[in-house]
Amino acid sequence: MNWIYSLWKFSRPHTIIGTSLSVFAIFTIAIATTNNILTQTNLEQLLAVWVACLGGNVYIVGLNQLWDVEIDRINKPHLPLAAGEFSVQQGRWIVGIAAILAIIIAGLSGVWLLATVVVSLTLGTAYSLPPIRLKRFPLLAAFCIFTVRGIVVNLGLFLHFSQKLVGRESLNPYVWILTLFIVLFTVAIAIFKDVPDLEGDKIFNIRTYTLILGKSTVFNLSRGVITLCYLGMVYAGLFWFDSFNSGFFVGYHLVLLGLLWWRSQEVDLEQKRAIADFYQFIWKLFFLEYLLFPLACFF
């Protein structure tokens, strides 16, 4: 049980939840907007996509930990490699098996899923692995994160599901607006993610926006980007999506926007725990979008 718990920590649970929700949300939107019904074949496709994406997720976050052991001993000492719960060799085995599993399942499932997985793994590798190690450069690090989570996953999975459901690849306005929202929201996450890790990044000369601009500026910038995301969705609900229940769609975005500003007033930027808690709160807002947006497609 201890080993399983360590593996759960190694997989970075908030990213696993985010990946799972994105897979199920895109599948739900594809079902709703193509007037399909659930069948055993569709559910088997969903399962294959989910497992492949989880494998890719574990590979990307695990590879990052393999190359950040010393940094994590300062910033995230609870992680298995930093805490000594896993050896580096064990970490390599987990990462390697996860990547192989993701590629094999994706290859057997379809070309769009394979392309999604391969591009994601490639960018994840470039993010962490020397000599490229794009995480050293704030703009390129943010580019990797929002490209994978915002563009590659949403569009790639929707193209895969639409090909399986209706026999042809197509994109519709619903997935485009969700993708744009997720891209901008992921930019906010990418900007804010290093605020709790200021100490370790400074020691190991990892140039982040927090070191360049300061915690307060990054905090306000991240909050501003998320605010823009929600206001954009409100506009879309009022003027673009006439087939949506605009009351529900606009209403929940206004509620989440209010929660963001209410919660942000309580953050003490001098307390690492408070910053980390707010970062997790941002991820919860991210999760909620993937839960609520598909519901709007059924109204």
C-alpha positions as a Python dict, from the first residue, in 0.01 Angstrom:
ca = {
    (1, 'M'): (0, 0, 0),
    (2, 'N'): (291, 235, 72),
    (3, 'W'): (429, 167, -276),
    (4, 'I'): (91, 238, -436),
    (5, 'Y'): (58, 563, -244),
    (6, 'S'): (408, 664, -355),
    (7, 'L'): (315, 585, -715),
    (8, 'W'): (5, 802, -675),
    (9, 'K'): (222, 1091, -555),
    (10, 'F'): (473, 1025, -834),
    (11, 'S'): (191, 1061, -1091),
    (12, 'R'): (106, 1410, -951),
    (13, 'P'): (-266, 1354, -869),
    (14, 'H'): (-389, 1697, -979),
    (15, 'T'): (-253, 1632, -1329),
    (16, 'I'): (-406, 1284, -1337),
    (17, 'I'): (-744, 1429, -1242),
    (18, 'G'): (-708, 1703, -1503),
    (19, 'T'): (-614, 1455, -1774),
    (20, 'S'): (-902, 1221, -1684),
    (21, 'L'): (-1158, 1502, -1683),
    (22, 'S'): (-1036, 1632, -2018),
    (23, 'V'): (-1070, 1287, -2177),
    (24, 'F'): (-1422, 1231, -2042),
    (25, 'A'): (-1528, 1588, -2123),
    (26, 'I'): (-1413, 1575, -2484),
    (27, 'F'): (-1581, 1236, -2525),
    (28, 'T'): (-1906, 1372, -2379),
    (29, 'I'): (-1898, 1679, -2605),
    (30, 'A'): (-1834, 1457, -2907),
    (31, 'I'): (-2130, 1234, -2816),
    (32, 'A'): (-2360, 1531, -2754),
    (33, 'T'): (-2269, 1731, -3064),
    (34, 'T'): (-2277, 1436, -3307),
    (35, 'N'): (-2613, 1306, -3181),
    (36, 'N'): (-2462, 972, -3089),
    (37, 'I'): (-2551, 731, -2812),
    (38, 'L'): (-2334, 528, -2579),
    (39, 'T'): (-2245, 184, -2710),
    (40, 'Q'): (-2002, -80, -2594),
    (41, 'T'): (-1768, 8, -2881),
    (42, 'N'): (-1773, 377, -2786),
    (43, 'L'): (-1698, 295, -2424),
    (44, 'E'): (-1410, 71, -2528),
    (45, 'Q'): (-1268, 359, -2729),
    (46, 'L'): (-1307, 588, -2431),
    (47, 'L'): (-1124, 340, -2206),
    (48, 'A'): (-837, 306, -2455),
    (49, 'V'): (-799, 684, -2484),
    (50, 'W'): (-809, 726, -2107),
    (51, 'V'): (-541, 464, -2039),
    (52, 'A'): (-317, 597, -2317),
    (53, 'C'): (-346, 953, -2187),
    (54, 'L'): (-279, 844, -1829),
    (55, 'G'): (34, 667, -1946),
    (56, 'G'): (149, 980, -2122),
    (57, 'N'): (70, 1187, -1813),
    (58, 'V'): (279, 964, -1585),
    (59, 'Y'): (567, 972, -1832),
    (60, 'I'): (573, 1351, -1854),
    (61, 'V'): (547, 1429, -1483),
    (62, 'G'): (775, 1137, -1392),
    (63, 'L'): (1048, 1246, -1633),
    (64, 'N'): (1036, 1594, -1482),
    (65, 'Q'): (1090, 1447, -1134),
    (66, 'L'): (1382, 1232, -1252),
    (67, 'W'): (1571, 1542, -1360),
    (68, 'D'): (1458, 1761, -1069),
    (69, 'V'): (1545, 1545, -767),
    (70, 'E'): (1776, 1803, -608),
    (71, 'I'): (1536, 2090, -677),
    (72, 'D'): (1241, 1891, -542),
    (73, 'R'): (1426, 1822, -217),
    (74, 'I'): (1386, 2195, -155),
    (75, 'N'): (1058, 2276, -333),
    (76, 'K'): (863, 1948, -305),
    (77, 'P'): (1031, 1721, -50),
    (78, 'H'): (719, 1502, -27),
    (79, 'L'): (761, 1364, -379),
    (80, 'P'): (877, 998, -388),
    (81, 'L'): (1218, 1052, -552),
    (82, 'A'): (1303, 1353, -338),
    (83, 'A'): (1187, 1170, -24),
    (84, 'G'): (1375, 850, -110),
    (85, 'E'): (1059, 641, -139),
    (86, 'F'): (1158, 549, -496),
    (87, 'S'): (1508, 503, -631),
    (88, 'V'): (1605, 676, -954),
    (89, 'Q'): (1614, 333, -1121),
    (90, 'Q'): (1256, 262, -1010),
    (91, 'G'): (1151, 602, -1142),
    (92, 'R'): (1308, 523, -1479),
    (93, 'W'): (1122, 192, -1500),
    (94, 'I'): (788, 356, -1421),
    (95, 'V'): (844, 633, -1674),
    (96, 'G'): (958, 391, -1945),
    (97, 'I'): (668, 150, -1897),
    (98, 'A'): (417, 438, -1894),
    (99, 'A'): (550, 575, -2225),
    (100, 'I'): (553, 235, -2396),
    (101, 'L'): (201, 159, -2275),
    (102, 'A'): (72, 495, -2400),
    (103, 'I'): (226, 457, -2746),
    (104, 'I'): (114, 95, -2796),
    (105, 'I'): (-248, 160, -2695),
    (106, 'A'): (-263, 481, -2899),
    (107, 'G'): (-114, 307, -3203),
    (108, 'L'): (-375, 32, -3183),
    (109, 'S'): (-661, 281, -3138),
    (110, 'G'): (-616, 528, -3420),
    (111, 'V'): (-391, 774, -3596),
    (112, 'W'): (-530, 1084, -3422),
    (113, 'L'): (-482, 937, -3076),
    (114, 'L'): (-131, 823, -3169),
    (115, 'A'): (-48, 1171, -3296),
    (116, 'T'): (-187, 1326, -2977),
    (117, 'V'): (21, 1098, -2755),
    (118, 'V'): (342, 1127, -2958),
    (119, 'V'): (330, 1509, -2976),
    (120, 'S'): (252, 1529, -2603),
    (121, 'L'): (539, 1297, -2510),
    (122, 'T'): (777, 1486, -2738),
    (123, 'L'): (694, 1823, -2585),
    (124, 'G'): (703, 1673, -2235),
    (125, 'T'): (1049, 1534, -2305),
    (126, 'A'): (1174, 1865, -2441),
    (127, 'Y'): (1035, 2038, -2131),
    (128, 'S'): (1242, 1836, -1883),
    (129, 'L'): (1528, 1654, -2055),
    (130, 'P'): (1873, 1809, -2107),
    (131, 'P'): (2022, 1952, -2316),
    (132, 'I'): (1698, 2113, -2440),
    (133, 'R'): (1524, 2142, -2100),
    (134, 'L'): (1277, 2410, -2201),
    (135, 'K'): (1163, 2459, -1842),
    (136, 'R'): (1470, 2682, -1800),
    (137, 'F'): (1304, 2944, -2019),
    (138, 'P'): (974, 3090, -1890),
    (139, 'L'): (813, 3156, -2228),
    (140, 'L'): (904, 2817, -2376),
    (141, 'A'): (802, 2638, -2056),
    (142, 'A'): (459, 2802, -2070),
    (143, 'F'): (438, 2719, -2441),
    (144, 'C'): (491, 2348, -2370),
    (145, 'I'): (226, 2338, -2100),
    (146, 'F'): (-53, 2523, -2279),
    (147, 'T'): (22, 2352, -2610),
    (148, 'V'): (-17, 2003, -2464),
    (149, 'R'): (-309, 2065, -2227),
    (150, 'G'): (-485, 2329, -2430),
    (151, 'I'): (-435, 2250, -2798),
    (152, 'V'): (-298, 1899, -2853),
    (153, 'V'): (-521, 1716, -2606),
    (154, 'N'): (-850, 1893, -2681),
    (155, 'L'): (-826, 1903, -3060),
    (156, 'G'): (-646, 1570, -3100),
    (157, 'L'): (-891, 1379, -2883),
    (158, 'F'): (-1195, 1541, -3042),
    (159, 'L'): (-1068, 1451, -3389),
    (160, 'H'): (-1012, 1094, -3269),
    (161, 'F'): (-1357, 1062, -3114),
    (162, 'S'): (-1536, 1224, -3408),
    (163, 'Q'): (-1359, 988, -3649),
    (164, 'K'): (-1470, 690, -3442),
    (165, 'L'): (-1825, 816, -3388),
    (166, 'V'): (-1920, 947, -3731),
    (167, 'G'): (-1644, 812, -3955),
    (168, 'R'): (-1481, 1146, -4033),
    (169, 'E'): (-1264, 1398, -3853),
    (170, 'S'): (-1430, 1730, -3779),
    (171, 'L'): (-1417, 2015, -3531),
    (172, 'N'): (-1713, 2226, -3421),
    (173, 'P'): (-1750, 2565, -3247),
    (174, 'Y'): (-1801, 2401, -2908),
    (175, 'V'): (-1462, 2233, -2900),
    (176, 'W'): (-1293, 2543, -3045),
    (177, 'I'): (-1426, 2772, -2772),
    (178, 'L'): (-1340, 2517, -2501),
    (179, 'T'): (-990, 2485, -2647),
    (180, 'L'): (-938, 2860, -2646),
    (181, 'F'): (-1058, 2877, -2285),
    (182, 'I'): (-828, 2593, -2177),
    (183, 'V'): (-530, 2742, -2361),
    (184, 'L'): (-564, 3074, -2180),
    (185, 'F'): (-643, 2908, -1848),
    (186, 'T'): (-338, 2684, -1885),
    (187, 'V'): (-127, 2993, -1950),
    (188, 'A'): (-242, 3120, -1610),
    (189, 'I'): (-149, 2786, -1451),
    (190, 'A'): (190, 2787, -1626),
    (191, 'I'): (259, 3140, -1503),
    (192, 'F'): (154, 3069, -1145),
    (193, 'K'): (293, 2716, -1099),
    (194, 'D'): (641, 2832, -1002),
    (195, 'V'): (537, 3086, -739),
    (196, 'P'): (548, 2828, -454),
    (197, 'D'): (887, 2702, -582),
    (198, 'L'): (1074, 3032, -570),
    (199, 'E'): (1344, 2917, -327),
    (200, 'G'): (1459, 2606, -510),
    (201, 'D'): (1435, 2762, -856),
    (202, 'K'): (1651, 3052, -743),
    (203, 'I'): (1922, 2822, -603),
    (204, 'F'): (1936, 2609, -919),
    (205, 'N'): (1904, 2908, -1158),
    (206, 'I'): (1572, 2802, -1313),
    (207, 'R'): (1454, 3129, -1463),
    (208, 'T'): (1081, 3159, -1402),
    (209, 'Y'): (838, 3447, -1429),
    (210, 'T'): (828, 3455, -1049),
    (211, 'L'): (1202, 3528, -1033),
    (212, 'I'): (1185, 3778, -1317),
    (213, 'L'): (867, 3969, -1229),
    (214, 'G'): (810, 3896, -860),
    (215, 'K'): (538, 3703, -679),
    (216, 'S'): (283, 3984, -663),
    (217, 'T'): (303, 4062, -1035),
    (218, 'V'): (274, 3696, -1133),
    (219, 'F'): (-19, 3647, -894),
    (220, 'N'): (-211, 3941, -1040),
    (221, 'L'): (-124, 3844, -1397),
    (222, 'S'): (-246, 3489, -1347),
    (223, 'R'): (-569, 3606, -1185),
    (224, 'G'): (-621, 3855, -1468),
    (225, 'V'): (-582, 3587, -1736),
    (226, 'I'): (-837, 3362, -1563),
    (227, 'T'): (-1075, 3656, -1529),
    (228, 'L'): (-1041, 3717, -1903),
    (229, 'C'): (-1121, 3349, -1963),
    (230, 'Y'): (-1446, 3368, -1769),
    (231, 'L'): (-1555, 3698, -1921),
    (232, 'G'): (-1488, 3555, -2266),
    (233, 'M'): (-1708, 3255, -2191),
    (234, 'V'): (-1985, 3482, -2066),
    (235, 'Y'): (-1967, 3675, -2393),
    (236, 'A'): (-1973, 3349, -2591),
    (237, 'G'): (-2275, 3227, -2398),
    (238, 'L'): (-2466, 3548, -2463),
    (239, 'F'): (-2383, 3608, -2828),
    (240, 'W'): (-2240, 3295, -2993),
    (241, 'F'): (-2399, 2976, -2861),
    (242, 'D'): (-2769, 3014, -2924),
    (243, 'S'): (-2820, 2638, -2884),
    (244, 'F'): (-2688, 2648, -2528),
    (245, 'N'): (-2895, 2722, -2221),
    (246, 'S'): (-2739, 3064, -2181),
    (247, 'G'): (-2867, 3102, -1826),
    (248, 'F'): (-2676, 2796, -1707),
    (249, 'F'): (-2367, 2861, -1920),
    (250, 'V'): (-2332, 3229, -1831),
    (251, 'G'): (-2440, 3173, -1472),
    (252, 'Y'): (-2182, 2915, -1374),
    (253, 'H'): (-1900, 3117, -1529),
    (254, 'L'): (-2003, 3423, -1330),
    (255, 'V'): (-2019, 3214, -1012),
    (256, 'L'): (-1671, 3070, -1072),
    (257, 'L'): (-1537, 3418, -1148),
    (258, 'G'): (-1679, 3541, -817),
    (259, 'L'): (-1521, 3245, -634),
    (260, 'L'): (-1185, 3325, -792),
    (261, 'W'): (-1184, 3683, -669),
    (262, 'W'): (-1322, 3593, -326),
    (263, 'R'): (-1058, 3324, -275),
    (264, 'S'): (-774, 3540, -407),
    (265, 'Q'): (-836, 3806, -141),
    (266, 'E'): (-725, 3560, 129),
    (267, 'V'): (-386, 3470, -18),
    (268, 'D'): (-79, 3577, 178),
    (269, 'L'): (205, 3583, -73),
    (270, 'E'): (459, 3558, 209),
    (271, 'Q'): (326, 3216, 311),
    (272, 'K'): (432, 2929, 87),
    (273, 'R'): (144, 2712, 214),
    (274, 'A'): (-112, 2980, 124),
    (275, 'I'): (35, 3015, -225),
    (276, 'A'): (33, 2637, -279),
    (277, 'D'): (-329, 2616, -160),
    (278, 'F'): (-434, 2886, -407),
    (279, 'Y'): (-251, 2703, -686),
    (280, 'Q'): (-454, 2392, -606),
    (281, 'F'): (-769, 2608, -603),
    (282, 'I'): (-688, 2722, -957),
    (283, 'W'): (-665, 2358, -1061),
    (284, 'K'): (-1008, 2295, -907),
    (285, 'L'): (-1152, 2574, -1121),
    (286, 'F'): (-985, 2405, -1418),
    (287, 'F'): (-1149, 2075, -1323),
    (288, 'L'): (-1491, 2238, -1288),
    (289, 'E'): (-1481, 2372, -1644),
    (290, 'Y'): (-1431, 2021, -1778),
    (291, 'L'): (-1727, 1906, -1567),
    (292, 'L'): (-1971, 2188, -1642),
    (293, 'F'): (-1900, 2260, -2010),
    (294, 'P'): (-2014, 1912, -2126),
    (295, 'L'): (-2334, 1953, -1925),
    (296, 'A'): (-2409, 2271, -2118),
    (297, 'C'): (-2388, 2073, -2443),
    (298, 'F'): (-2688, 1863, -2337),
    (299, 'F'): (-2917, 2159, -2262),
}
